[in-house]
Amino acid sequence: MPFSLWLALVGAGVLISLTPGAGAINTMSNAMASGWARSIWGILGQQAALLVHLVIVAAGVGVLVASTPWLFDTIRYAGAAYLVYLGVRQFLARTGPGADAVGGARPPEPAGSMFRRGLLVNLMNPKAVVFFLAFVPQFVQPDRPLLGQYAVLAATVVVIDVVVMWFFFATTARGLGRLTAGEAGSRVVNRVFGSLFVGVGVLLAVMH
């Protein structure tokens, strides 16, 4: 990939990663619930889903998803329902000693659980496939070997997203966590992030 094209890819990747969405909400929620360092597990799950989307687009399957309304809608509604489920669960979470809530005195969430949730949050979003169908061709030159170009694109996008998610969204959440310490603060955090998950899920379901 020419260096000038790669610089354009970096700029686009930063802007995309900074755009708030379900992944950013999940990252901030994890950081406040389990700490900044452990939030990396959810971020890695989100990157695994991102790589799956890139592979789907590179293999041409993304065209099928984008051009088959019932398949697209099935995945879209399943993803929306999952986000709403996460939101309702967090909104109703109990606070206080031993409660399963953000900021509550409970054991840290297992890394595998955080990874799976991050994977599902990003994976069950068919709009990401459609987005990559429009995004990827801008940075791939068909007259050059494709494998190397896709490898550079994937590595660049993943590294950028990890940096933005961990050092921007997770760090921001860590700062907010200090302001919302205690049972009352935990209740507010649960309500806010629960509502955000539900809101994103509803938008995913109704937007076309």
Secondary structure, DSSP 4 states (H G I P E B T S, - for coil): --HHHHHHHHHHHHHHHHS-SHHHHHHHHHHHHH-TTTTHHHHHHHHHHHHHHHHHHHHTHHHHHHH-HHHHHHHHHHHHHHHHHHHHHHHT---STT-SSTTSS-PPPPHHHHHHHHHHHHHT-HHHHHHHHHHGGGG--TTS-HHHHHHHHHHHHHHHHHHHIIIIIIHHHHHHHHHT-SHHHHHHHHHHHHHHHHHHHHHHHH--
